[in-house]
Amino acid sequence: MAIERQVTEGEEPVSPFARLFSLPGLDVFNILTIGFKTKTNPSILVEGLKNTLINHPRFSSILVTGHGEHKEKAKWIPTKVIVEEHVIVPDIDPNIENPNEFLEDYTSKMALSPMDMSKPLWEFHLLKLKTSHAESVVVARFHHSLGDGMSLMSLLLACTRKTCDPEALPTFVAPKKNKAKNICFALVAWLWFIVRFMFHTCVEVIKSIVFISCARDTSAHIMGKPGATLNNNKFIHQIISLDDIKMVKNAMNMTINDVLFGMVQAGLSRYLNQRYDLEDKLHLHGVVFFNLRPNRNIEELANMMAKGSKCRWGNSIGYVLIPLDMKSNDDVFEYVRQSKIVMDRKKHSLEPLFSHVLLKLTLEVFGFKALKTLVKRIFGSTTMIFSNVVGPAEEISFFGHKISYVASSTFGFPQGLIIGTQSYVDKLIINIGVDVDVIPDPHHLRDLIIEALHMMKSAVVPQTTFHASEV
C-alpha cells in the first residue's frame, strides 16, 4: 500500500541507529505495560495523547526506510496523526477466568503482530481487564526507531503528573555523591580514580573485542536461534517489594543493581542446573545496556510537547558484555558479590561509550550490511539482555488515571531471554521475556529468581516475611 503523505515539508533524515532497528530481520520494539488503579476512559486518554505525545516530531511522522522495491533515502515524513487509529480498545469478556494469564497471552500476541508502516510507529492497547494489581491495563508498543527505552520512558513520564500535585512532574531519587573531607584527599582520590578508569577501560575493551571476534556462549540450550527475532515469545511480570531489595542492599553495602543482577544469576544458575545439569560447564554472557545521556530531561520533554521547544532525542545507548556466574554457589550472596565486582569494572570504564562508537564507526566505514552483521554477532553470541530502569519515587497519574505499576521490556533481539526491572514508588517490577522454544517454563525461572531474593532476605533478617505478588 502506498504511503499517504499529507505533509511534505519538514522531512528529516533518519539516524543511523533508527535505520539499524528497522532493517529487515532486525525489527526491535519496546513494550510498556501500565497498570491503573481505576478504569481507563478511552476518550480522556486519546485527548491527552493529542495534547502531548503527538507534538513530538517522531510520533507524528512516518518512517520511510528505503528498503524494498522502491529504493529511496531513509527519512521521517511529518503526517497528520489520527490518534484514534493508534488507540485500540479490544472487546474483552469482563468475567474472564484468569485475567493475569490473559494479559500475558495478549501482550505476547501483540508483540508478534506486524505493525502498519504507513502510520507513525506506536500504539496503545486499552484493556478493560481487572488483574491482581490493576483495575485496568494499557499495553503500549513503540518501534525502536522512535528512540531507545530510556528516551521513550522519559517521554511518557513527561506526560504524567504527581497524584499529590496534579501540576508537578515526577521526581526521581538522586544518586548520593560522596563529599571529600579535604582537598588533599580529594586530589588523591581523583588521581586513583583516573588510573583505575584507564586500566579498566583497556582491559574491558580488549575483552569485548576478543569476544566479538572469536568467542561465543557455549550453551545451545538457552540461546536464541541464529538470525531469529520473531519467535514464539512470552512476556510475564512479577511485582515485589522494593524495600526487600533495599534491605539486602543495605546489609551488603551494595547497589540495588548489584542485588538485582545477583538475583538473576542465582535464579538462572539454578534453572540450568535443574533442567540440564550443565551449569558448571557453561561460559555465558549477558548484554547490559547503559544510558549515555547525562540526565532524563523530563522537564525539557514536557516543554517540547507543550511549547514545541527543542531537546536532545534518539537512540543514545551503549552496552557492555557481562560474564554470567553459572557455578553452583551454596552461598547465595556470592552471586551478588560477583555482580558487584564485574559491574564496578564496567561502570569505571569507557566500554559503554566504546560500544556505541564501534557501531557508529562500523556504519560510517563499512556500511549497513557490516553493521547488521556486527549487531547479530554481538547479540546472537550472548545469552540474555538485562536492563534496570529507575522509576518515580512518588505515585503518578497518566492523564488523570492513577498508576499502580509500570513494566517495560524489549522485543526483537535474537536472545532467548530478556529481563528488565523497573522501580515504581515502593515496588520493583520484574519483566521477563522469553522465547518459549528456548525457555518453555518462564514462570519457573521467575520463581527461582524471586526465591533467590527470599534466601538473601531470610539470611539478612531471620524470621521475616517475603512480599511477592504476580501481576
C-alpha positions in Angstrom: 0.0 0.0 0.0 1.4 3.4 -0.9 2.1 5.7 2.0 -0.1 8.7 2.0 1.9 11.9 2.6 -0.3 14.6 4.0 2.6 16.9 4.8 5.8 17.0 2.7 7.6 19.9 4.4 9.9 19.4 7.3 11.2 16.0 6.3 14.1 14.8 8.5 16.8 12.3 7.8 16.7 9.0 9.8 19.5 8.5 12.3 21.9 5.5 11.8 20.5 3.6 14.8 16.9 4.2 13.8 17.8 2.7 10.3 19.5 -0.2 12.1 16.5 -1.1 14.2 14.3 -1.0 11.1 16.4 -3.3 8.9 14.6 -6.4 7.6 15.1 -9.2 10.2 16.1 -6.8 12.9 12.8 -5.0 13.8 13.1 -4.1 17.5 10.2 -2.9 19.7 9.8 -1.5 23.2 6.8 -2.9 25.1 5.3 -1.0 28.0 2.6 -2.3 30.4 0.9 0.2 32.7 -1.5 -1.0 35.4 -4.0 1.6 36.6 -5.8 1.9 40.0 -9.0 3.0 38.2 -10.9 2.0 35.0 -9.5 3.8 31.9 -11.5 6.3 30.0 -10.5 5.9 26.3 -11.7 9.4 25.3 -9.6 11.1 28.1 -6.5 9.1 27.1 -7.0 10.0 23.4 -7.4 13.6 24.2 -4.3 13.6 26.5 -2.2 12.0 23.7 -3.4 14.6 21.2 -2.2 17.4 23.6 1.2 15.8 24.4 2.7 12.8 22.6 1.9 13.6 19.0 3.5 17.0 19.5 6.8 15.1 19.4 8.1 15.0 15.8 8.9 11.3 15.9 5.3 10.4 17.0 3.7 12.4 14.2 6.0 11.2 11.4 6.1 8.2 9.0 9.3 6.3 8.7 10.5 5.7 5.2 13.2 3.1 5.5 14.4 3.0 1.9 14.2 -0.8 1.8 12.1 -2.9 -0.6 11.4 -2.4 -4.3 11.4 1.4 -4.2 14.8 2.4 -3.1 15.0 5.9 -1.7 16.7 7.8 1.1 15.6 6.9 4.6 13.7 9.8 6.2 11.0 10.9 8.6 7.9 12.4 6.8 5.6 14.5 9.0 2.0 13.5 8.7 -1.4 14.2 10.1 -2.0 11.8 13.0 -5.4 10.3 13.8 -4.8 9.3 17.4 -7.9 7.1 17.5 -6.2 4.8 14.9 -3.3 4.3 17.4 -5.5 3.6 20.4 -7.0 0.1 20.3 -9.8 -1.0 22.8 -10.4 -4.7 22.3 -13.6 -6.4 23.4 -12.8 -8.4 26.5 -15.1 -10.7 28.5 -15.3 -9.0 31.9 -15.8 -12.4 33.6 -12.7 -13.9 32.1 -11.4 -16.8 34.3 -7.7 -15.9 34.5 -7.1 -12.2 33.7 -3.3 -12.5 34.6 -2.8 -15.2 32.1 -4.9 -13.4 29.5 -2.7 -10.3 29.9 0.5 -12.4 29.3 -1.0 -14.0 26.2 -2.4 -10.7 24.8 1.0 -9.0 25.3 2.8 -11.8 23.6 0.5 -11.9 20.6 0.6 -8.1 20.3 4.4 -8.1 20.2 4.4 -10.7 17.4 1.8 -8.9 15.3 3.0 -6.8 12.3 3.0 -3.0 12.7 1.5 -0.8 9.9 4.5 1.1 8.4 2.1 3.5 6.7 1.4 5.2 10.1 3.6 6.5 12.9 5.1 3.5 14.7 3.4 3.5 18.0 0.1 2.2 19.5 -1.7 1.9 22.8 -4.0 -1.1 23.7 -6.5 -0.2 26.4 -7.6 -3.4 28.2 -10.7 -3.3 30.3 -9.3 -6.0 32.4 -9.0 -6.3 36.2 -5.9 -8.1 37.2 -4.4 -8.9 40.6 -2.8 -5.4 40.9 -4.8 -3.2 38.5 -8.4 -2.2 37.7 -7.4 -1.8 34.1 -4.3 -2.1 31.9 -2.6 -0.3 29.0 -0.1 -2.2 26.8 1.9 0.1 24.5 4.2 -0.8 21.7 6.8 1.5 20.2 9.2 0.8 17.4 12.8 1.2 18.5 13.5 3.6 15.7 11.5 6.2 17.7 14.1 6.2 20.4 15.8 3.9 23.0 13.9 2.6 26.0 15.2 5.3 28.3 14.1 8.1 25.9 10.7 6.6 25.5 10.2 6.0 29.2 11.2 9.6 29.9 8.9 10.9 27.3 5.9 9.0 28.7 6.8 10.1 32.2 6.8 13.7 31.0 3.1 13.1 30.1 2.4 12.1 33.8 1.9 14.2 36.9 2.2 13.6 40.6 -1.1 12.4 42.2 -0.4 14.7 45.2 0.3 17.7 43.0 -1.5 17.4 39.6 0.7 20.2 38.1 4.0 18.7 39.1 6.2 16.4 37.1 7.5 13.1 38.6 10.6 13.2 40.8 13.4 10.6 41.0 15.7 9.7 43.8 19.0 11.4 43.0 22.2 9.3 43.5 24.2 10.2 46.6 27.5 11.9 46.0 30.4 11.4 48.3 31.9 14.6 49.6 35.6 14.8 50.1 36.9 15.6 53.5 39.7 17.8 52.4 41.5 18.9 49.2 44.4 16.6 49.5 42.2 13.6 50.0 40.1 14.7 47.0 43.1 15.0 44.8 44.5 11.6 45.7 41.0 10.0 45.2 40.7 11.7 41.8 44.1 10.5 40.6 43.4 7.0 41.8 40.1 7.1 40.0 41.7 8.1 36.7 44.3 5.3 37.0 41.6 2.7 37.7 39.4 4.2 35.0 42.0 3.9 32.3 43.1 0.4 33.4 39.5 -0.9 33.4 38.8 0.7 30.1 41.8 -1.0 28.4 41.1 -4.4 29.9 37.3 -4.4 29.3 37.5 -3.0 25.8 40.1 -5.7 24.8 38.0 -8.4 26.3 35.0 -7.1 24.4 36.9 -7.1 21.1 38.1 -10.6 21.7 34.6 -11.9 22.5 33.1 -10.2 19.4 35.9 -11.5 17.2 36.2 -15.1 18.1 34.1 -16.2 21.1 30.5 -17.4 21.7 28.5 -18.6 24.6 28.8 -22.4 25.0 25.3 -23.5 25.6 22.8 -24.1 22.8 20.1 -24.8 25.3 19.2 -21.2 26.2 20.4 -19.3 23.2 18.1 -17.9 20.6 18.0 -19.4 17.2 20.6 -17.8 14.8 19.0 -15.0 12.8 15.7 -15.3 14.5 14.0 -12.3 16.1 10.2 -13.0 15.7 9.9 -16.2 17.7 7.2 -17.7 19.9 7.8 -15.2 22.7 6.1 -14.8 26.0 6.1 -11.9 28.5 5.4 -12.3 32.2 5.6 -9.9 35.1 6.2 -10.1 38.8 5.8 -7.4 41.4 8.0 -7.5 44.6 8.7 -5.1 47.4 11.4 -2.6 46.7 12.1 -2.4 50.4 13.1 -6.1 50.3 15.7 -5.3 47.8 16.9 -2.2 49.7 17.2 -4.4 52.9 19.6 -6.7 51.2 21.4 -3.8 49.5 22.0 -2.0 52.8 23.1 -5.2 54.6 25.7 -5.9 51.9 26.6 -2.2 51.3 26.0 -2.6 47.6 23.7 -1.1 45.0 20.2 -2.1 44.0 21.5 -3.0 40.6 24.1 -5.4 42.2 21.4 -7.2 44.1 19.1 -7.4 41.1 21.7 -8.8 38.8 22.9 -11.2 41.6 19.3 -12.5 41.9 19.0 -13.1 38.1 22.3 -15.0 38.0 21.3 -17.1 41.1 17.9 -17.9 39.6 19.3 -18.7 36.1 22.1 -20.9 37.5 19.6 -23.0 39.5 17.2 -23.2 36.5 20.0 -24.6 34.3 21.1 -27.0 37.0 17.6 -28.3 37.4 16.7 -28.5 33.7 20.0 -29.5 32.1 22.6 -30.2 34.8 25.1 -28.2 32.9 25.7 -25.0 34.9 29.4 -25.7 35.9 30.3 -26.3 32.3 28.9 -23.2 30.9 30.5 -19.9 29.8 27.7 -17.5 29.3 27.5 -13.7 28.8 24.8 -11.2 29.2 24.3 -7.8 27.5 23.6 -4.9 29.8 22.6 -1.5 28.3 23.9 1.8 29.6 22.2 5.2 29.1 24.7 7.6 27.7 22.7 10.7 28.4 23.7 12.9 31.4 20.1 13.2 32.7 16.5 12.2 32.0 15.3 15.6 30.6 11.8 15.2 31.9 11.2 19.0 32.1 12.7 19.6 28.6 10.5 16.8 27.1 7.4 18.3 28.8 8.2 21.7 27.5 8.9 20.3 24.0 5.4 18.7 23.9 3.7 21.8 25.3 5.6 24.6 23.6 7.3 22.9 20.6 10.8 23.6 22.0 13.9 21.6 21.0 15.6 18.9 23.1 18.0 16.0 22.7 16.4 12.8 21.4 17.1 9.5 19.8 18.9 6.2 20.4 21.8 7.1 22.7 22.8 3.9 24.5 25.9 1.8 24.9 26.2 -1.8 26.0 28.6 -3.9 28.0 29.3 -7.7 27.9 28.9 -9.3 31.3 30.2 -12.8 32.1 27.4 -14.7 33.9 28.3 -16.6 37.1 26.6 -20.0 36.5 28.5 -22.0 39.1 26.7 -23.7 42.0 27.2 -21.5 45.0 26.0 -22.6 48.4 26.2 -19.0 49.5 23.6 -17.1 47.5 25.3 -13.8 48.4 28.3 -14.9 46.3 26.3 -14.1 43.1 25.7 -10.6 44.4 29.4 -10.1 45.3 30.5 -11.3 41.8 27.9 -9.0 40.2 29.3 -6.0 42.1 32.9 -6.8 41.1 32.0 -7.1 37.4 29.6 -4.2 37.3 32.1 -1.9 39.1 34.7 -2.6 36.5 32.2 -1.9 33.7 30.9 1.3 35.3 34.5 2.5 35.8 35.4 2.1 32.2 34.6 3.6 28.8 33.3 0.2 27.5 29.7 1.6 27.1 30.9 4.6 25.1 33.3 2.3 23.1 30.4 0.0 22.1 28.4 3.0 20.9 31.3 4.4 18.9 32.1 1.0 17.5 28.6 0.7 16.0 28.8 4.2 14.5 32.2 3.7 13.0 31.3 0.3 11.5 28.4 2.0 9.8 30.4 5.0 8.5 33.3 2.9 7.3 31.7 -0.3 6.1 28.0 0.4 5.7 24.7 -1.1 6.9 25.4 -4.6 5.8 28.5 -4.8 8.0 26.7 -3.1 10.9 23.9 -5.6 10.7 26.4 -8.4 10.7 28.2 -6.9 13.8 24.9 -6.5 15.7 23.8 -10.0 15.0 27.3 -11.2 16.0 27.1 -9.4 19.3 23.6 -10.3 20.3 23.5 -13.7 18.6 26.6 -14.8 20.6 25.2 -13.9 24.0 22.6 -15.5 26.2 20.5 -12.7 27.7 19.8 -9.0 27.9 19.4 -7.3 31.3 18.3 -3.7 32.0 17.2 -1.7 35.0 15.2 1.5 34.9 14.7 3.7 38.0 11.2 4.9 38.1 9.4 7.7 40.0 9.7 7.9 43.8 6.1 9.1 44.2 2.8 8.0 42.8 1.9 9.5 39.5 -1.1 9.6 37.2 -1.4 9.3 33.4 -3.9 11.9 32.2 -5.8 11.6 35.4 -5.6 7.8 35.8 -3.6 6.8 38.9 -0.8 4.3 38.0 -0.4 1.1 40.1 2.7 -0.2 38.3 4.8 0.1 35.2 6.6 -2.8 33.4 8.9 -2.4 30.4 10.6 -4.8 28.0 12.3 -5.0 24.7 11.4 -7.4 21.9 13.2 -8.3 18.6 16.7 -9.2 19.6 17.8 -12.7 18.9 18.4 -13.6 22.6 16.1 -16.2 24.1 15.9 -14.4 27.4 15.4 -10.7 28.1 15.0 -9.5 31.7 14.1 -5.9 32.6 13.4 -4.4 36.0 11.5 -1.2 36.7 11.0 0.5 40.1 7.9 2.5 40.9 7.4 4.1 44.4 7.9 1.1 46.8 7.5 -1.6 44.1 10.0 -3.4 41.9 8.5 -4.9 38.7 10.4 -7.7 37.1 9.6 -8.3 33.4 10.8 -11.5 31.7 10.6 -12.0 28.0 11.5 -15.5 26.7 11.5 -17.5 23.5 9.4 -20.4 24.7 11.3 -22.7 22.3 14.3 -21.9 24.4 12.8 -21.4 27.9 9.4 -23.2 27.9 8.7 -22.6 31.6 9.4 -18.9 32.2 7.2 -18.9 35.4 9.6 -21.4 37.0 12.6 -19.3 36.1 10.8 -16.3 37.6 10.1 -18.2 40.8 13.7 -19.2 41.1 14.8 -15.6 40.7 12.4 -14.5 43.4 13.4 -17.4 45.6 17.0 -16.1 45.5 15.9 -12.8 46.9 13.9 -14.6 49.6 17.0 -16.6 50.6 19.1 -13.4 50.8 16.5 -11.6 52.9 16.0 -14.5 55.2 19.8 -14.7 55.8 19.9 -10.9 56.5 16.9 -10.8 58.8 15.8 -14.2 60.0 12.1 -14.9 60.6 11.0 -12.3 58.1 8.0 -12.4 55.7 8.7 -12.1 52.0 6.4 -10.0 49.8 5.9 -11.1 46.2 2.9 -10.9 44.0 2.1 -11.8 40.4 0.7 -9.2 38.1 
